[in-house]
Amino acid sequence: MRRTLTGLLAAAMMAQLAAAPLFAQEMKPVITVTGEAGVKVAPDMATIRIGVDTLEGTAAEAMQNNSAQMRSVQEALRASGLQDRDLQTSGLSVQPEYSYPQNGERVLQGYRATNGLNVQVRDLAKLGGILDQVTKDGANNIGGLSFGLQESGKAQDEARVAAVKEARRRAEMMAEAEGVKLGRVLEIREGSEPAPRPMMRMAAAEAAMAPAPIEAGEMEFSTSVTLTWELIKP
């Protein structure tokens, strides 16, 4: 029995070795090409951080005055058409503040309260006026301005389609130079999720100006796609 099994295994191995050249001859050449593309779109929303910073003699006074100013800011934002979903507190703190004179011990100057608010503006035409109004109502720390799309799926899909077309164009060009044609697609891989890249011409907000000058510019969604084709003779 042992000799019989050994003989069968040896015969199977010989058959595989004999068939290997035939399989190698049947394999068709392939070409793998990566296409990259980007789609430019105008943003339709902005996100900005608006803060209130107050310094008072006691922690209670600092917090009380800070809260009053922030309520005025929030009322101004709602009056401009923003909804509760557009406002999110991003930080709230009260800390002692000291001065450090030379050759002396630190001196308590008071207590600083800070309150930050992340704000989404879905109508860019109102952005400059909103920034001007909130500074009048107590906001004294504005920054982190960024632009985006409320719905980015369409732009992402357009970038994917453009990347696939670019990969096919390059593959057809190289195949033609070699005297062959593209056959069926064997594999498609996306290199990365299409991500936005801001291309802003200007983003400025000056508290003393009404309204603040804002230019949203453009955003570009870029991606790469890698495809593999069989090559066939014409």
N, C-alpha and C positions, 0 to 999 in steps of 0.2 A: 504494500500500500504506500509506504514512504517513497519507494522508487517511482511509483506511478505518479504521485503528486509532484515530485521533483521534476519528472519529465514533462508534465503538463505546464508547470511554471516556466520551465526553460523554453518550451515551444511558444508560450504566450509572449515572452520577452523577445524572442526572435521575430515573431510576427509584428510586434510593435516597431522594432528596429527596421524591419523591411518596409513598413508602411510609412515611416517618417519622411523619407524623401518625397513620397507622393503627396503628403499633406503640405510639405514645404512648397512644392510646385504649384499647389492650388491656391496659396495665399496671394491675395492681390495687394499691390502697393497702395499706400494711403498717403494723405497729406493732412497736416494739422496746422491750422492758422488761427491766430487771435485777432479779433476786431475790436477796436475801441471807438467809442462815440460819446458825444455829449449833446444835450438838448438845453437851450437857453430859454428861460421863461421869466416873466416879470413877477416878483413876489406880490402877494395880496394881503399880507398881514405883517405885523411887527410885534416883537416882544421887548420890553424895556423894564429895568428895575428902578423903581421910584422909592426914595427913602426920606425919612424925617429924623433929624439928629438934633437933640436938645441937651443943653448943659445947665443944671440948676444946683442950688446949694444943698438940697437933700435928694435922696433917691425918690421919695414920694413926689416931690415937686417936679423932678425931671420926667417921671413916668406920666404924671397927670398932664403936663403941658405937651408932652410928646403925643399922648393919646388924642388930645384935643386937636392938634394939628393934623394928625393922620386921619381923623374922622372928617375933617374939612377936605382933605385930599380925596378921600374915597367918595364923598358926596359930589365933588366936582367931576370925578370920573364917571359916576353913574349918571349925572346930569348930561354928560356928553354922549350918552347912549351905550356905555359899557354895561355888561351884565355881571352878575356875581361869578359866573364861570370864568370871566376874564380877569379876576382879581385873586391873587394868592399871596398870603403873608409868607415872606422868605426868611425872616429873622427878627428877633425881638430880644433886646438885652438892656440891662442897666448895670453900669460899672463905675467904680470910683475913678476919678482922674487926678493925678498928682503932678506937681512941678518939682524939679530937681535943681535947686539953686546950688551954686558952687560952694563947696566947703560947708555944706549944711545938710540937714535931714530933709527928706521929702516932705512936701507941703500939700495937703489935700485942697484941691481947687473946686471940687464939687462932684456931682454925679452926672454921667453922660448916658442918656437913654437913646437907643437907636431902634428904628422899626422900618423894615424893608417890605416892599410890595412888588411882586412880579405882575406885570400888566400886559395883557394881550390886546392889541388894537387891530380889529378886523376891517377897518375902513382907513386906509392909509391917508386919504385926503384930510382926515381929522387929526392926524398925529401931531403936526406942528402946533396946532391950536391947543391940543390937550396938554402938551408939555409946557406951554406958556401959562395955561390956566393953573396947573397944579403947583407951579413955582410961586404963583401969587397966593395960593391957599395954604402954603406951609411946607411944601417939599423943598428940601435943600440939598438933596443928594440924588442925582440922576445919572444913570450909566447903564452899560450892558445892552446897548441897542443892537438888535439883530432882526433880520428879515426872514420870512419863510412863506410857505404855501399852506393854506388850510387843507387842501386835498392834493397830495403829491403823487398819487398812484398813476395818473395819466402821464405825467412827465417821466416817471420812472420807466413805464412801459415803452414810451417813445424812444428812450435812450437804449433799451434792450433791443428793440427792432432795428434801430440804426446800427448798433454794434454787430448784429448778425449780418446785415447787408454789407457792411464794410469787410467782415471776414470772408464772405462769399466773393466779393469783388477781388480781393487780394488772391484768394485761392484760384479763381478762374484765370486771373492774369498769369500766375505761375504755372498752372497746368497747361495753358495754351503755349507758353514759352517752351515747355517740355514736349509738346506734341500730343498731349493726352487731354481727357475731359474729366469733369467731376462726376462721380457716380452717386450712390446713395450715402446719406449722412449716417455715420456710425456712432457719433457721440457729440453732445452739446454740453458745455460747462460754462456757468457764469462765474466770472472771476471775482466779482464783489457786488454787493447790493448797491444799486444806483443811489449815490449820496449827493446831497446838495452842496455846492461850493459857491459862496457868495461872491458876486462881482460888482460891488457897490462903487458907484462913482463918488459918492460923498455921503457921510452920515454925521450931521452936526446938530447940536442942540444947545443953544445959548440962552440962559435964563433971562437975560435982559431984553431979548428980542421977541417980537410978537407978530406973527407966529414964528417959531424956530424954523430955520431952513432945513428941509429934509429931502434927500434924493435916494430913492430905493434902489435904483440901478437894476441889475439882472442877477439871476441865479442860474447856475449850470448843474444839471444832473448828468453825471458821467458814469460809465460802466465799461466793462470788457467781457467779451464772450469768446470762448475757444471752441472750435468745431473741427471734427475729423471726418473726411470724406474718403471713400474708395476712389481710386483712379482707374479709368477705363480707356481703352483705345477708341479713337473716333471711328 
